[in-house]
Amino acid sequence: MEWFGLQERRELSTRQRELEKAKQRVAEIDRLIQKSYKDMSNGPSRPSRRSMCF
């Protein structure tokens, strides 16, 4: 990286932080999708209020 100037190093650092945040967000979304899929495949965990009234 010696050939990079100060501005290029700053930009690279900024882009690397943005990439890391994006990777973390993708992982979080993946966990949410997996949890949602698991919850849906197990069916409702408790009767809804509507069915309890009848």
N, C-alpha and C positions, 0 to 999 in steps of 0.2 A: 504494500500500500504506500510505499515511499513516493511513488510517482504521483499520487493524488495530492491535490492542493487542499488547503484547509476547508474551503467551501464544499468540495467533493466529499471529504471525510464526514463533514457535518450532515450532508444530505444522505450519505450511505448509512450513517448511524440512525438518522430519522426513519429511513425506509426499513431498516432492520427492526426497529421498535414497532413500527406499523405492522410488519409481517408477523412478528411475535404475537401482537394483540389479535390479529386476524386468525392466527392458528388457534389461539386460546378460545376465541369466539366459535370457531368451527367445532372444536372439541365440546364446548358447552352445548351447542345446538345438537350435536350428535348424541350426547347423553340425554337431552330432553326428548329427542325422537325415540331413542331406545326405551326410555321409561314410558313414554306414551304408548308405544307398541306393546310393551309388556302389560301395561294396565288394560289396554283394550283386549288383548288376547286372554286375559284372566276373567274378563266380564266384569259386571258391576260388583263392587265390593260390599255394597249395602243397598237395601231397597230404597227407591226414591221416595220422597215425601208424598208424591202423588199416589203411588201404590199403597202407601201406608194408610191413606184415608179410606180406602175401600174395604 
